[in-house]
Amino acid sequence: MMNNAALTDLIIKMADDELIQGHRNSEWTGLGPVMEEDIAFSSMAQDKIGHAWALYRMLHEDLGGADPDSFAFLRPEKDFKSSHLVEMPNGEYDFSLMRHFLFDQAETIRYESLQDSSFEPLRLLSNKVKGELKYHTLHANAWIMQLSRAGEESYSRMQQALNDTIALAAGLFEPSPVYEDALIAEKVYPGETALYHRWLDRIYPVLVKASLNLPEAGAIVPVYGGRQGIHTPYLQPLLKEMSEVFNLDTEARW
């Protein structure tokens, strides 16, 4: 019998990352450097929030959790398990683009690993979202290459963005000291360490082609804490903003 607490922990982490990253992506609507990017980031934001909703619904329907909307909008900050990477403000476009690249490659690696998951709902979802993730990673890869080759200043900014985000992105793979062994043993997924090394192998060739310098794996100190409810000061204001309409009437049916 599967460990429901371990499954719940994993799915909440995934869903919270998707929800917060989706909202950060949505903040570029109307502000992108070109009109095409307004459309792209808006589309990817919608996909991310859709993935989050599917995961919250999985918690509700398959694991006996709360209603998805209530769970997404009514929890206190300490009950969120989002990584620090997704909580950070958008800043300049180079930061957001590098976060997009690192996050979407990580998300793709994670869902690829779930295509063989022993937990059927995750396996089915992984197959459903792979087309969207392919588009997301192609978009990120193309812009990383383009801006890294667009002159000295552009290259310098992309390298600085990588320097600023790599440790935060490594925090996406924060292991669970309580649940991870059970999930690996039950063949739900291969565990965070395995995913982390697959991710490094995936992003390295793209960065090499862009002439961007990735630190040695041993020199990257991942930023942990979000999975344990320890968050940046940026999460609470975002939660307040994104739940404002829902909290006007939590019983309303739209």
Rosetta blueprint (number, residue, H / E / L):
1 M L
2 M L
3 N L
4 N H
5 A H
6 A H
7 L H
8 T H
9 D H
10 L H
11 I H
12 I H
13 K H
14 M H
15 A H
16 D H
17 D H
18 E H
19 L H
20 I H
21 Q H
22 G H
23 H H
24 R H
25 N H
26 S H
27 E L
28 W L
29 T L
30 G L
31 L L
32 G L
33 P L
34 V L
35 M H
36 E H
37 E H
38 D H
39 I H
40 A H
41 F H
42 S H
43 S H
44 M H
45 A H
46 Q H
47 D H
48 K H
49 I H
50 G H
51 H H
52 A H
53 W H
54 A H
55 L H
56 Y H
57 R H
58 M H
59 L H
60 H H
61 E H
62 D H
63 L H
64 G L
65 G L
66 A L
67 D L
68 P H
69 D H
70 S H
71 F H
72 A H
73 F H
74 L H
75 R L
76 P L
77 E H
78 K H
79 D H
80 F L
81 K L
82 S L
83 S L
84 H H
85 L H
86 V H
87 E H
88 M L
89 P L
90 N L
91 G L
92 E L
93 Y H
94 D H
95 F H
96 S H
97 L H
98 M H
99 R H
100 H H
101 F H
102 L H
103 F H
104 D H
105 Q H
106 A H
107 E H
108 T H
109 I H
110 R H
111 Y H
112 E H
113 S H
114 L H
115 Q H
116 D H
117 S L
118 S L
119 F L
120 E H
121 P H
122 L H
123 R H
124 L H
125 L H
126 S H
127 N H
128 K H
129 V H
130 K H
131 G H
132 E H
133 L H
134 K H
135 Y H
136 H H
137 T H
138 L H
139 H H
140 A H
141 N H
142 A H
143 W H
144 I H
145 M H
146 Q H
147 L H
148 S H
149 R L
150 A L
151 G L
152 E H
153 E H
154 S H
155 Y H
156 S H
157 R H
158 M H
159 Q H
160 Q H
161 A H
162 L H
163 N H
164 D H
165 T H
166 I H
167 A H
168 L H
169 A H
170 A H
171 G H
172 L H
173 F H
174 E L
175 P L
176 S L
177 P L
178 V L
179 Y L
180 E H
181 D H
182 A H
183 L H
184 I H
185 A H
186 E L
187 K L
188 V L
189 Y L
190 P L
191 G L
192 E H
193 T H
194 A H
195 L H
196 Y H
197 H H
198 R H
199 W H
200 L H
201 D H
202 R H
203 I H
204 Y H
205 P H
206 V H
207 L H
208 V H
209 K H
210 A L
211 S L
212 L L
213 N L
214 L L
215 P L
216 E L
217 A H
218 G H
219 A H
220 I L
221 V L
222 P L
223 V L
224 Y L
225 G L
226 G H
227 R H
228 Q H
229 G L
230 I L
231 H L
232 T L
233 P L
234 Y L
235 L H
236 Q H
237 P H
238 L H
239 L H
240 K H
241 E H
242 M H
243 S L
244 E H
245 V H
246 F H
247 N H
248 L H
249 D L
250 T L
251 E L
252 A L
253 R L
254 W L
